[in-house]
Amino acid sequence: MGTLTYDSKLEADFDDRVLAHLQIVINGKLRRNEAFAFSWKDDQRIGNGRTSIWLNSAIPISYKYLGGRMPLINPRWIEALVVAANSPGGLHLVPEPPENDHFEGHRVEGHRVEGHRVEE
């Protein structure tokens, strides 16, 4: 489990693979100075509710991974998360779509996923 820390006060745990996909989408939007909402369902350990935060480039955010290697990235999941992030409801976890036959799942190097631009 990795941890997203927002404004040095709020911590939320996500599977490392989920967190890696969220990081790509969140950082892409923040680099463009786009503010947006991000919501998720809380773990049962803390009440089984929901949390929603407003993300903008002025508020610090950090990502801490349990594992030492970058998880495999599904470009179609990135696209689905970007669509959610650009919607009026803001970013929220959506089911991971199956990868296209021509995508095997690739590690992120810089800001590219297997030759296709993900976010700048």
TORDOPA-613360 format. One record per atom (N, C-alpha, C): residue in one letter; x, y negated, z. Coordinates in steps of 0.05 Angstrom, whole numbers, plus 5000, padded with zeros to 4 digits. Layout:
REM residues N
aXYZ ...
This chain:
REM residues 120
m501750245000 m500050005000 m501749755000 g501149574982 g502449314982 g500749104995 t501848875000 t500448665014 t500548404998 l498248284994 l498048014983 l497847825007 t499547625009 t499347435031 t498747165018 y496647035028 y495646785018 y495846565039 d497246355032 d497546125050 d498846205077 s500446405076 s501946505100 s500046585123 k497446595118 k495546655140 k493846905134 l493046945110 l491247155103 l492747375089 e492547625099 e493847855086 e491648055078 a492048165054 a490248365043 a491848595032 d491148835038 d492549075029 d491249185004 f492949244984 f492049374959 f494049584952 d493149794938 d494949984927 d497049844910 d499549934910 d501749794895 d500949754866 r499749954854 r499049934825 r496949724820 v494949714838 v492849504836 v494149234840 l495849204860 l497148954866 l498848854843 a500249034830 a501848954807 a500148834784 h497848954779 h496048854759 h494948574767 l494148554793 l493148304803 l495348084801 q497748154808 q499947954807 q500347844779 i500248014759 i500547924731 i498347724724 v495947784731 v493647614724 v493747354740 i494147374766 i494247134784 i496546954776 n498947064772 n501146894765 n500846754738 g499646894719 g499146774693 g497346534695 k495146554711 k493346334714 k494646104730 l496046174750 l497345964767 l499545814751 r500945954734 r503045824717 r501745614699 r499245654691 r497845464675 r496245254692 n496745254718 n495445074737 n492345114736 e491445354732 e488545414732 e487845504760 a486045374773 a484945454799 a482545634794 f482245834812 f480046024808 f479546174835 a477246304836 a476546464860 a477546754855 f478246884878 f478947164878 f477447294901 s475847494895 s474247634916 s474847934915 w474648054939 w475048344941 w473448444965 k472948704964 k471548844986 k473548915007 d472948845032 d474848905054 d474849195061 d477049285072 d477349555082 d475449595106 q474549845110 q472849905133 q474149845159 r476849855160 r478249795185 r477749515195 i477149325177 i476749055185 i473848955182 g471949145180 g469149065179 g467549135155 n468849225133 n467449315109 n465949085096 g466748835100 g465448605087 g466848535061 r466648285054 r467948175030 r469547935037 t471647885022 t473247645026 t473447504999 s473347244999 s473647084975 s475546844981 i477446804964 i479346574968 i479446414943 w480146154946 w480545974923 w483545964918 l484446044895 l487246034888 l487945794871 n490045654878 n491145444862 n494145434866 s495545304848 s498445314849 s499745164873 a498145014888 a499244874911 a499245044936 i497945274936 i497845444959 i499645684955 p501445734974 p503345954971 p501946234971 i502946404954 i501946684953 i504446864950 s504447094963 s506647274960 s505547564957 y507147734945 y506448014941 y508748184952 k508048364970 k509948544982 k509148824975 y510948974962 y510349244953 y511549444972 l510249664977 l511349884993 l513450034977 g512850094951 g514750234934 g516850054923 g519050164915 g521350014904 g521249974874 r519550124860 r519450104830 r516749974822 m516949824800 m514549704789 m512749924778 p510149924787 p508350134776 p507850104746 l506850314734 l506150294706 l503850104703 i503949954681 i501849744676 i500149834652 n497549804656 n495549864635 n494749594623 p495649534598 p494949274586 p491949234583 r490349444580 r487449414577 r486249324604 w487449414626 w486449334653 w487149044657 i489548954649 i490248674650 i488248504636 e487548584611 e485548444596 e482848424610 a481948644621 a479448644636 a479548464660 l481748464674 l482048294698 l482147994690 v483347934667 v483447654657 v480647564651 v479147734638 v476347664631 v474747604657 a475147774678 a473747724703 a474747464715 a477347414715 a478447164727 a477446914713 n476846934687 n475846704672 n472846674673 s471546854687 s468546844689 s467746654712 p465246564713 p464446394735 p464746524763 g464546784764 g464946924790 g467846954799 g469646904781 g472546914788 g473547204787 l476147224794 l477447484794 l476347664815 h475847914807 h475048124825 h475948384812 l476248594828 l477248844818 l475048964800 v475949054777 v474149194758 v475349474754 p473749664746 p474849934741 p476949924720 e478950094723 e481150114704 e480150254679 p480250114656 p479350254631 p481450454622 p480650654607 p482650844596 p484550694577 e486950784576 e488950654558 e488350744530 n488950574510 n488750644482 n490850864477 d490351024456 d492251234449 d495051124444 h495250874433 h497850764427 h499250644451 f497850634474 f499150544499 f499550784517 e501850824527 e502451044545 e502550944574 g502350684578 g502750574605 g505750504606 h506350254609 h509050164607 h509749984631 r512249984637 r513249814659 r513549524648 v512949334665 v513249054658 v516148984658 e517048854637 e519748744636 e519348444628 g520048274647 g519547984642 g516547944642 h515547834620 h512747784617 h511547924593 r512848154586 r511848304563 r511148584572 v509148694560 v508548974564 v508649114537 e510749284533 e511149434509 e510649264484 g512049034483 g511948874459 g509448704456 h507548714474 h505148554472 h505148354494 r504748104488 r504747894508 r502447934527 v502947934553 v500847964573 v500047684583 e501747534594 e501247264605 e503847104602 e503546844598 e505946674598 e505646474620 
